[in-house]
Amino acid sequence: MDILLIGGGLAGLAAALDLAGRGYQVTVVERKHYPFHKVCGEYVSNEVLPYLRRLQADPAQLAPAAITQFLLSSPGGRTLASPLDLGGFGVSRYALDDFLYQQAVARGVVFHLKSTVTDVAFEPRANQHRVTLADGRTLSARVVLGTYGKRANLDRQLQRGFFARRSPYLGVKYHLRLPGFPRDVIALHNFADGYAGISAIEGDKLCFCYLTTRDNLRQHGTIAAMEHAVLMQNPHLREILDAAEVLYPQPEVINEISFAPKQPVEQHILMCGDAAGLITPLCGNGMAMALHGAALAAEATHGFLSDKNSRATMESAYSRNWNAQFGARLRVGRAVQRLFGGPVLSEAVVATLRHWPGAVRTLMRQTHGQPF
């Protein structure tokens, strides 16, 4: 086959649509079965809309929420607000990923669902990859894209540096129903050692997703107890958690979320989305970055498969373009996260920024891209 993608999230699905549209044979290996929920903030910057429309995958038919305003609160409840220059839309991963999956199937993309990749070996003589699945099957592909998200056992097999370092962070997500919450606002509420985002998605639902630490959870024993003792110290979060109807029987949880730098190419695999680098949720732009990374990877792959470039040129061009697009955003994201690491500093930062709206908009521009 021409291309194999490991993981069928946003980056994998968009790259699959892009490359299938260019006439290539595309296969996706995904460990789950669509549709499924993911720990994700579910806000997407409008910078992605031209690309999705070129892929004939306009999300408008999913009736997403239109988001134009940003609200930030300190742990004590002090707030600042700002318009979003480009704006964005809110749609669940449950709906969006399934929509893109259905589009990909209709265009001939082959899916191996409920399957896991255990090994990827590059064969220099054949100039292709041999991919081994957990059930023992092997597949061969001229190009492999790693689109499997934040962390996977494959990272251990590839001996990626970040995998050996423990991360203190975990993420939790719910869908909520909360009448009266403004559907044009994405709100980020800080609390001790973490922050929570809430914004509207399709229907009358809200996505509520937060990042915290294992120490917070360990200290209080359960997610519910931690939310009561820690998150609800912020009055805005107390109001949300007291009044909202939770639409999940259990929250979605992911552990070991790492914001450490990663490499966009590993052992001749082009990494996309969170597998290439993860922006802090406080910056709210991970979904757009995944889609933009897919566009960069598809373009680089096309250059190689159409015999315009060598493999080495494909890899170096992709690395260079990926870092040009996202390197500064990730660095700014890590710096912003440190500003909100504790209650005292968070209060000071919000108190300062609320009187400096130009700085707020500058920070947002530095963590978002332009339409592509």
C-alpha positions as CSV (number, residue, x, y, z in Angstrom):
1,M,0.0,0.0,0.0
2,D,1.0,3.6,-0.3
3,I,0.3,5.0,3.2
4,L,-0.5,3.5,6.6
5,L,-1.7,5.7,9.4
6,I,-1.4,4.6,13.0
7,G,-4.4,6.1,14.8
8,G,-7.7,7.4,13.5
9,G,-8.1,10.7,15.4
10,L,-8.4,14.1,13.9
11,A,-4.9,14.1,12.4
12,G,-5.2,10.6,11.0
13,L,-8.7,11.1,9.5
14,A,-7.8,14.4,7.9
15,A,-4.6,13.1,6.4
16,A,-6.4,10.0,5.2
17,L,-9.0,12.1,3.4
18,D,-6.3,14.4,2.0
19,L,-4.2,11.6,0.6
20,A,-7.1,9.5,-0.6
21,G,-8.2,12.6,-2.5
22,R,-4.8,12.6,-4.2
23,G,-5.4,9.1,-5.5
24,Y,-3.3,7.1,-3.0
25,Q,-4.1,3.8,-1.3
26,V,-4.6,4.7,2.4
27,T,-5.0,2.4,5.4
28,V,-5.8,3.4,9.0
29,V,-5.2,1.3,12.0
30,E,-7.4,2.4,14.9
31,R,-7.7,0.7,18.3
32,K,-11.3,1.6,18.9
33,H,-14.6,1.5,16.9
34,Y,-16.3,4.7,15.8
35,P,-18.0,6.6,17.3
36,F,-16.2,7.1,20.6
37,H,-15.5,9.8,23.1
38,K,-12.0,11.3,23.7
39,V,-10.6,13.5,26.4
40,C,-10.5,16.8,24.4
41,G,-11.6,20.4,24.8
42,E,-13.7,20.2,21.6
43,Y,-13.1,23.8,20.6
44,V,-11.7,24.3,17.1
45,S,-10.3,27.5,15.8
46,N,-11.9,28.7,12.5
47,E,-8.4,28.6,10.9
48,V,-9.2,25.0,9.9
49,L,-12.3,25.7,7.9
50,P,-10.7,26.3,4.5
51,Y,-8.9,23.0,4.8
52,L,-11.9,21.0,5.8
53,R,-13.9,22.5,3.0
54,R,-11.2,21.5,0.5
55,L,-11.4,18.0,1.8
56,Q,-15.2,18.2,1.2
57,A,-15.7,17.7,5.0
58,D,-17.3,20.9,6.0
59,P,-18.4,20.5,9.7
60,A,-21.3,22.9,9.2
61,Q,-23.7,19.9,8.7
62,L,-22.9,18.8,12.3
63,A,-24.5,22.1,13.5
64,P,-21.5,23.1,15.7
65,A,-21.7,26.0,18.2
66,A,-20.3,29.3,16.9
67,I,-17.8,30.6,19.5
68,T,-16.6,34.2,19.4
69,Q,-15.8,35.2,23.0
70,F,-13.1,34.1,25.5
71,L,-13.4,34.3,29.3
72,L,-10.6,33.5,31.8
73,S,-11.0,33.3,35.6
74,S,-8.4,33.1,38.4
75,P,-8.8,30.5,41.2
76,G,-10.5,33.1,43.3
77,G,-13.0,34.0,40.6
78,R,-11.5,37.2,39.1
79,T,-12.2,37.3,35.4
80,L,-11.1,38.8,32.1
81,A,-12.8,38.6,28.8
82,S,-11.8,39.1,25.2
83,P,-13.2,38.6,21.7
84,L,-11.6,35.8,19.7
85,D,-10.1,37.3,16.5
86,L,-10.8,34.4,14.2
87,G,-13.5,32.7,16.3
88,G,-14.1,29.0,16.4
89,F,-16.6,26.3,16.6
90,G,-17.5,23.7,19.2
91,V,-18.3,20.1,18.2
92,S,-17.8,16.8,20.0
93,R,-15.1,14.4,19.0
94,Y,-17.8,11.8,19.1
95,A,-19.6,13.5,16.2
96,L,-16.7,15.0,14.3
97,D,-14.4,11.9,14.2
98,D,-17.3,9.7,13.2
99,F,-18.3,12.2,10.4
100,L,-14.7,12.2,9.1
101,Y,-14.5,8.4,9.4
102,Q,-17.7,8.0,7.3
103,Q,-16.3,10.4,4.7
104,A,-13.0,8.4,4.5
105,V,-14.8,5.1,4.1
106,A,-16.9,6.5,1.3
107,R,-13.6,7.5,-0.5
108,G,-12.0,4.1,-0.3
109,V,-9.8,4.4,2.8
110,V,-9.3,1.0,4.4
111,F,-9.7,0.8,8.2
112,H,-8.5,-1.9,10.6
113,L,-10.6,-1.1,13.7
114,K,-10.1,-2.5,17.2
115,S,-6.5,-3.1,16.1
116,T,-3.2,-2.1,17.7
117,V,0.2,-1.6,16.1
118,T,3.0,-3.2,18.2
119,D,6.0,-2.7,16.0
120,V,7.1,-0.6,13.0
121,A,10.3,-1.5,11.2
122,F,11.8,0.4,8.3
123,E,13.4,-1.8,5.6
124,P,16.0,0.3,3.8
125,R,16.5,-2.1,0.9
126,A,12.8,-2.1,0.1
127,N,12.5,1.6,1.1
128,Q,9.3,0.8,3.0
129,H,7.9,0.0,6.4
130,R,6.8,-3.3,7.9
131,V,4.0,-2.8,10.4
132,T,3.1,-5.5,12.9
133,L,-0.3,-5.7,14.5
134,A,-1.2,-7.2,17.9
135,D,-3.0,-10.1,16.3
136,G,0.2,-11.0,14.4
137,R,-0.7,-9.6,11.0
138,T,1.9,-7.6,9.1
139,L,1.3,-4.8,6.6
140,S,3.7,-3.0,4.3
141,A,3.5,0.7,3.4
142,R,5.8,3.1,1.6
143,V,5.0,5.9,4.1
144,V,3.8,5.6,7.8
145,L,2.2,8.4,9.7
146,G,2.0,8.3,13.5
147,T,-1.4,9.9,14.3
148,Y,-2.1,8.0,17.5
149,G,-2.4,10.8,20.0
150,K,-0.7,11.9,23.2
151,R,0.9,8.6,24.3
152,A,1.0,5.0,23.2
153,N,3.1,1.9,23.8
154,L,4.5,2.4,20.4
155,D,6.4,5.4,21.9
156,R,8.2,3.0,24.1
157,Q,9.1,0.7,21.1
158,L,10.4,3.8,19.3
159,Q,12.4,4.8,22.4
160,R,11.0,8.3,22.4
161,G,12.6,10.5,25.1
162,F,9.5,11.9,26.6
163,F,8.0,8.4,27.2
164,A,10.7,7.6,29.8
165,R,9.8,10.7,31.9
166,R,6.8,10.6,34.2
167,S,4.2,13.4,33.7
168,P,2.2,14.7,36.7
169,Y,-0.9,15.5,34.6
170,L,-4.2,13.8,34.0
171,G,-7.2,15.0,32.0
172,V,-10.9,14.6,32.7
173,K,-13.9,15.2,30.4
174,Y,-17.7,15.3,30.7
175,H,-20.5,16.5,28.5
176,L,-22.9,18.6,30.4
177,R,-26.3,20.3,30.0
178,L,-26.5,23.7,31.7
179,P,-29.3,26.0,30.6
180,G,-28.3,29.6,30.4
181,F,-24.6,29.1,29.6
182,P,-23.7,31.4,26.7
183,R,-23.1,29.3,23.6
184,D,-20.7,31.8,22.0
185,V,-18.1,31.7,24.9
186,I,-15.2,29.4,25.6
187,A,-14.4,29.8,29.3
188,L,-11.2,28.7,31.1
189,H,-11.3,28.6,34.8
190,N,-8.2,28.2,36.9
191,F,-7.9,26.2,40.2
192,A,-5.0,24.9,42.3
193,D,-2.6,23.1,40.0
194,G,-5.0,23.0,37.1
195,Y,-7.6,24.6,34.8
196,A,-10.9,23.7,33.3
197,G,-12.4,24.6,29.9
198,I,-16.1,24.8,29.1
199,S,-17.8,25.6,25.8
200,A,-20.8,24.6,23.8
201,I,-20.9,21.8,21.3
202,E,-23.6,20.5,19.0
203,G,-27.2,20.2,20.3
204,D,-27.7,21.7,23.7
205,K,-24.6,20.2,25.2
206,L,-21.4,21.6,26.7
207,C,-17.9,20.1,26.8
208,F,-16.3,20.4,30.2
209,C,-12.7,19.2,30.2
210,Y,-10.0,19.9,32.8
211,L,-6.3,19.3,33.4
212,T,-5.1,18.5,37.0
213,T,-2.4,16.5,38.7
214,R,-2.1,13.0,40.0
215,D,-1.2,14.5,43.4
216,N,-4.6,16.4,43.5
217,L,-6.4,13.1,42.8
218,R,-4.3,11.1,45.2
219,Q,-4.8,13.5,48.0
220,H,-8.6,13.4,47.7
221,G,-9.1,9.8,46.6
222,T,-11.8,10.1,44.0
223,I,-12.6,12.5,41.1
224,A,-15.8,13.7,42.7
225,A,-14.1,14.4,46.0
226,M,-11.3,16.2,44.2
227,E,-13.7,18.3,42.3
228,H,-15.5,19.3,45.5
229,A,-12.4,20.1,47.4
230,V,-10.2,21.7,44.7
231,L,-12.1,22.8,41.5
232,M,-15.1,24.2,43.5
233,Q,-12.8,26.7,45.2
234,N,-13.2,28.7,42.1
235,P,-16.8,30.2,42.3
236,H,-17.4,29.8,38.6
237,L,-16.6,26.1,38.7
238,R,-18.7,25.7,41.8
239,E,-21.6,27.2,40.0
240,I,-21.1,25.0,37.0
241,L,-20.6,21.8,39.0
242,D,-23.5,22.5,41.3
243,A,-26.0,23.3,38.5
244,A,-25.1,21.2,35.5
245,E,-26.6,17.9,34.5
246,V,-23.8,15.4,33.7
247,L,-24.5,13.4,30.6
248,Y,-21.8,10.7,31.1
249,P,-22.3,7.8,33.6
250,Q,-18.5,8.1,34.2
251,P,-16.0,10.8,33.2
252,E,-13.5,10.1,30.4
253,V,-10.0,10.2,32.0
254,I,-6.5,10.1,30.5
255,N,-3.3,9.8,32.5
256,E,0.4,10.8,31.8
257,I,-0.3,13.8,29.6
258,S,3.1,15.1,28.7
259,F,3.9,18.6,27.3
260,A,7.6,17.7,26.8
261,P,9.1,18.5,23.4
262,K,8.8,15.7,20.8
263,Q,10.3,15.1,17.3
264,P,8.0,15.3,14.3
265,V,9.9,12.5,12.6
266,E,10.9,9.3,14.4
267,Q,12.6,6.4,12.6
268,H,11.2,7.5,9.3
269,I,7.6,7.9,10.7
270,L,6.0,11.3,10.2
271,M,4.3,12.2,13.5
272,C,1.1,14.3,13.4
273,G,-1.2,15.8,16.0
274,D,-0.5,15.1,19.6
275,A,2.0,12.4,18.6
276,A,4.3,15.2,17.3
277,G,3.7,17.7,20.1
278,L,1.0,18.7,22.5
279,I,0.0,22.3,23.3
280,T,-1.3,23.0,26.7
281,P,-5.1,22.9,27.0
282,L,-5.0,26.4,28.4
283,C,-4.2,27.6,24.9
284,G,-7.2,25.8,23.5
285,N,-5.9,25.0,20.0
286,G,-4.9,21.4,19.9
287,M,-7.6,20.3,17.5
288,A,-6.7,22.9,14.9
289,M,-3.0,22.0,15.2
290,A,-3.8,18.3,14.6
291,L,-5.7,19.2,11.4
292,H,-2.9,21.6,10.2
293,G,-0.3,19.0,10.9
294,A,-2.3,16.5,8.8
295,A,-2.2,19.0,5.9
296,L,1.6,19.4,6.2
297,A,2.1,15.6,6.4
298,A,-0.1,15.0,3.4
299,E,1.8,17.5,1.3
300,A,5.2,16.1,2.3
301,T,4.0,12.6,1.6
302,H,2.6,13.5,-1.8
303,G,5.9,15.0,-2.8
304,F,7.7,11.7,-2.0
305,L,5.1,9.3,-3.5
306,S,4.9,11.3,-6.7
307,D,8.7,10.9,-7.0
308,K,9.3,14.7,-6.7
309,N,11.4,14.2,-3.6
310,S,13.5,11.6,-1.9
311,R,12.5,10.2,1.5
312,A,15.2,12.3,3.2
313,T,13.9,15.4,1.5
314,M,10.3,14.5,2.6
315,E,11.4,14.0,6.2
316,S,13.5,17.1,6.4
317,A,10.8,19.3,4.7
318,Y,8.1,18.0,7.0
319,S,10.3,18.6,10.1
320,R,11.2,22.1,9.0
321,N,7.6,23.0,8.1
322,W,6.2,21.5,11.3
323,N,8.6,23.4,13.5
324,A,8.0,26.6,11.6
325,Q,4.2,26.3,12.1
326,F,4.1,24.9,15.7
327,G,7.4,25.3,17.5
328,A,6.8,28.8,18.7
329,R,3.2,28.0,19.6
330,L,4.3,25.1,21.8
331,R,6.9,27.2,23.5
332,V,4.4,30.0,24.2
333,G,1.9,27.4,25.5
334,R,4.4,25.9,28.0
335,A,5.3,29.5,29.2
336,V,1.6,30.4,29.6
337,Q,1.0,27.2,31.6
338,R,3.8,28.1,34.0
339,L,2.1,31.5,34.6
340,F,-0.9,29.7,35.9
341,G,0.8,27.1,38.0
342,G,-0.4,28.2,41.4
343,P,-3.2,30.3,42.9
344,V,-1.1,33.3,43.9
345,L,0.6,33.6,40.5
346,S,-2.7,32.9,38.7
347,E,-4.4,35.7,40.6
348,A,-1.6,38.1,39.8
349,V,-1.6,37.3,36.1
350,V,-5.3,37.6,35.7
351,A,-5.4,40.9,37.7
352,T,-2.7,42.3,35.4
353,L,-4.0,41.0,32.1
354,R,-7.6,42.3,32.7
355,H,-6.2,45.8,32.4
356,W,-4.0,45.0,29.4
357,P,-6.4,43.6,26.7
358,G,-3.8,44.0,24.0
359,A,-1.5,41.5,25.7
360,V,-4.3,39.0,26.0
361,R,-5.0,39.2,22.2
362,T,-1.3,38.9,21.5
363,L,-1.0,35.7,23.5
364,M,-4.0,34.2,21.7
365,R,-2.5,35.1,18.3
366,Q,0.7,33.5,19.3
367,T,-1.0,30.2,20.1
368,H,-3.3,30.2,17.0
369,G,-2.5,30.1,13.3
370,Q,-3.9,31.7,10.2
371,P,-6.5,30.1,7.9
372,F,-4.9,27.4,5.7
